[in-house]
Structure formats: C-alpha cells, structure tokens
Amino acid sequence: MERRLLVAANWKMHGQKLQNEMLLQALLAGLVKENAPEIVICPPSIYLAQLQAELKNTMLSLGGQNLFTEEKGAYTGEISAPMLVDFGCRYVIVGHSERRCLFGEDDELVGKKFVAAQKSGLIPILCVGESMEQRYKGLTDEAVSTQVERILKKVGVKAFGSAVVAYEPVWAIGTGITATPEEAQAVHKMIRVAISSHDAAVASKLRIIYGGSVNAFNAWDLIAKSDIDGALVGGASLVADQFISICRSMGGNKNA
Ligand code: 13P
C-alpha cells in the first residue's frame, strides 16, 4: 500500500494579482515533476480564476480554503462546492482552526461542509488540532480524537476513503513553534488507529498531513515519520524558495 505524499499551500488572506503571478512563476520555475509530491495551492477564493488560468497544464492543482454547506441560494458572501469545482478546484480545506476559532465553526458545521464538498466531487482536507491549553492539560488525544470521531459519525468511515486529514495543533499555527516530529507522529498515529478501528483498509490509505509552522528546515524530519504523509503550509507557502524546498523534501510516495 502506498500513499502519495501531499503538500498543500494555504495562502490564507494573502496575495494580490501581481504578487500571485510572481509567486506562481517562481514556483513553476523551481519545482520539478520527478519525485514530486502532489501539490495543491489554496488561494483566497477571489483569485481562483487567476490561478485556474495560470496553472493550466502545470503540475500544480487548486483547492479552496472554505465552502458553504448549500449548493446555491440566498447566502450572501458564501461560496459553494459547485462554484469551487467550476474554477478547477480538486480539494477544499474544511474546519481550519482559524474558521473554528475566529468564525465560530463547530464540528456539526464542519461535518456538513465535508459532506457538501464530497457531494460535488471535491476532496475535503479536514483540519483537526488541539489548543495550547488542551496540550498543557494532557488532553491532546482526547481533543483530536473527539473532532475526528464527530466527523466520522456524521459522514461514515468510507467517506474518509476520499478525504485528507490535516493535523494542525493550534499552538503551532503561525507561531514559529512546530510540533516536534515525534509529537506530530504520535498524534498522526493516534488518528490512523482511530480510523482503523472502523475500517483498517481506509485507514492505511488515508493521507494524514501535518500543518503548523512547517518550513524548509523542519520538513525533512517531519516527513521521515511513518504516519506523516505531507504538509499543509501557511506562511512558508508564500515564499517561493521555502515552498519549493518543502516540496523537494516531501517528494514521492510513502509505503504503508
Ligand atoms: P503556518 O504554516 O503559517 O503555521 O500555518 C499553518 C496553517 O494554518 C496551514 O493551514
């Protein structure tokens, strides 16, 4: 069993047309197809059209950062799964901790978004992760497994056959503090075991990627761990050299 490694760039609310173009050109000039991971760029949704045009016939694919649960309707300001598909997205991030913490998304809503994404053929990248306080109190496993189990209960384990899980400890996001490879591996393994208790085949195929201050220096040590199948990269994905270097460290497949 092999898992194709995945590196996703979450640009968050960064970039403008000219900057995007320069960054993409630098990425396309520096990335090589051979032994590359699957690479997904998730720009702010208003730039999806720009990226769709610029990434045509390249090795980079596109993802959304968020979506709404409904396909269409009177939901001012929201974007649906079919709209993301219309602009060439293959993936969509759901349940990012910034959505959970700043915009009040709970597991119930995240589960609905997961379902909406798959209904339109998008691959959800489901983000889970504990807060600093939960980690200090020794509640990491409980917090993360509760998030995973709630989604599992809603969508069923088979749905994880076409999904990605991103473990992003909240305290490591944008802080420069990365979970050590050992800390990350322990949680990734716990997630895989939890899924495995429902369906071992789905668990062994599932890509579980790590996010939280991933950079050119720590990528290599993280990907060396048996249950880390790639990265969800924020800040470092905005710096071409950094992102290229992360992709180079995380190339190819992982034997499960
Ligand atoms: P940073 O890489 O900036 O810590 O962000 C991680 C993240 O939130 C990716 O979704």
Boltz pocket constraint, residues with backbone or C-beta under 6 A from the ligand:
constraints:
  - pocket:
      binder: B
      contacts: [[A, 10], [A, 96], [A, 168], [A, 172], [A, 173], [A, 174], [A, 175], [A, 176], [A, 211], [A, 212], [A, 213], [A, 214], [A, 232], [A, 233], [A, 234], [A, 235], [A, 236]]
      max_distance: 6.0
